Amino acid sequence: IDMQGVLSHKSNEKDIGKVFKVLIESDSRKSDADWQGRTSHYKITVFPKTDAQLNPGSYVWVKIHNYTRATLLGNIVDAPL
């Protein structure tokens, strides 16, 4: 399990600053103020809700600013050019 943690850390660290298209799945398990979704690489991503009318099944662009052992953390951004 330690090796998996090291590999996840390295992979997630490389994602900081990147923008991903994320499928919203549900409210975050830890906060109703956040959404939880997945990238096209199936990485769980958590990000704050905005005033935009979004629902599970919607796609958004999320810029990653941090991570935990198994989750990317970010904010919704405009679509990249």
N, C-alpha and C positions, 0 to 999 in steps of 0.2 A: 504494500500500500504506500510506503514511503516513496518508492520509485514513481508510482502514478502521480503522487502529489508534486514531485519535482517536475515531471513532464507537463502536468496541468499548469503549474506556475509559469514555466517557460513559454508555453503556448499562449496563455492568457496575457502575459506581459507583452508579448509581441503585438497584441491586439489594441493596446492603449493608443489612442489617437486615431484609430481607424473608424470608418463609418460603415455600418452594416445595415442591410435591409432585414427587418425583424418582423416576424409574424406574432401579433399579440395573441396570447393564449388565455390569459385570465388576470384577475387582480393578483398582485404579489401576495405570497403566503404571509409575509411579515407586515405588510402595510396596505391598507385600502387606498392610500395616496399614490401608490406605484402600480405600474403594469409589469407583468412578467411575460416574456415571449422567447422565441428561439430564432437564431440566425440560420442561414442556409446550411451551416455546418453543425446544426443542432446544439449550439452552445446556449445555455440558459442566460437570458439577459434581463436585467431589472432596470427600470427607468421611471422617473416621475410622470404622473399624468399631467396633461395640459388642458387648456380650455377647448381644444379641438374635440369634435364629436367622433370619438374612436370607440370601437367595440372589439371583443375577441373576434378574430378573423381578419381584422384590419392589418395592413402592412404599414410600417413607418421606418424612417431612416434614423438610426441611433448612433451617436458618436460615443465611443468608449473612453471613459476617463479613469476607471479603476476596476478592480476585480477582487473576488474572494477565491477561495480554493476551487469552487465549482461554478461560479457565477460572474458574468461580466456586468459592470455597472456603467450606465451612460445616461445621455439626455437625447431627446428627440431633436433632430435638426432638419433643415430643408434638404431635399434630395441633392446629392452631389451632381456636379456638372458632368 
